């Protein structure tokens, strides 16, 4: 079958499958951090969590199956009651706590069906900091209900000592009503493609594009998280050389973005096919460190690629960008 010319969806050849399969890590006895660092572990997290070392995780990202009926390659998940879903989550979430450093941050994804269960469990085990809601612009319309086009990410910490690099995750937005003071732009700059302002991140994210067939990061995974989304989380809540852990890795987005942003990672995924895609994406990240929508240490709004290309931002960093860039390059900031 001939692919469309602009279809960039990642595929695997038989030879690649054979080669990447050799790289996968299987666990049947306790391992040290050195043995699992920057590895793709092909296993069910419930079966291997007790074999992982203690207190090695700086950032825990969890994207479990949501509380709906969904097929994931060779496995499927069935929608249950909120109480049953919470019980399933608790069975493995409480075991993950041992892996966390006292300064660790936790992000747990869910949709509206899953979110209440996640909130209650987070209240039980962690300090709940915020709930991020991001707009998923894809989705089917509904004639007898509201279109479901958003998801939640619960942000928690183990303690009050945690990393949050706000300057590293600012959003570059076009200025609609530019304000001047004594004829000088106030908190914005004028560039070749327009007037822009850097804004601090909020808990509403409308600049995320779900991977689709013309994006280089796209895979056959049905619920793949965007690299841009993971970049926001990883930049905000970890520092270079920290360890990012994902126990439901899918096709490895958390590990791929961690690698691109000079973090370490440990990822676990039960489906071998998805692990092979993760390995290929990690190989691709060796040559290509770009993250769509993230350029020159700032995040851009959706559909601004033309503005980015027309603006030589690398050679024309404005004076008001400099403090943000300095902040993004620090080792991070701790809040007590």
Secondary structure, 3 states (H helix, E strand, C coil): CCCCCCCCCCCCCHHHHHHHHHHCECCCCCCCHHHHCCEEEECCHHHHHHHCCCCCEEEEEECCCCCCCEEECCEEECCCCHHHHHHHHHHHHHHHHHHEEEEEEEEEEECHHHHHHHHHHHHHHCEEEEEEEEECCCCCCCCCCCCCCEEEEEEEECCCCEECCHHHHCEEEECCCCCEECCEECCCEEECCEEEEEECCCCEECCCCCCCCCCCCCCCCCCCCCHHHHHHHHHHHCCCCCEEEECCCCCCHHHHHHHHCCCEEEEEECCHHHHHHHHHHHHHHHHCCCECCEECCEEECCCCHHHHHHCCCCCCCCHHHHHHHHHHHCCCCEEC
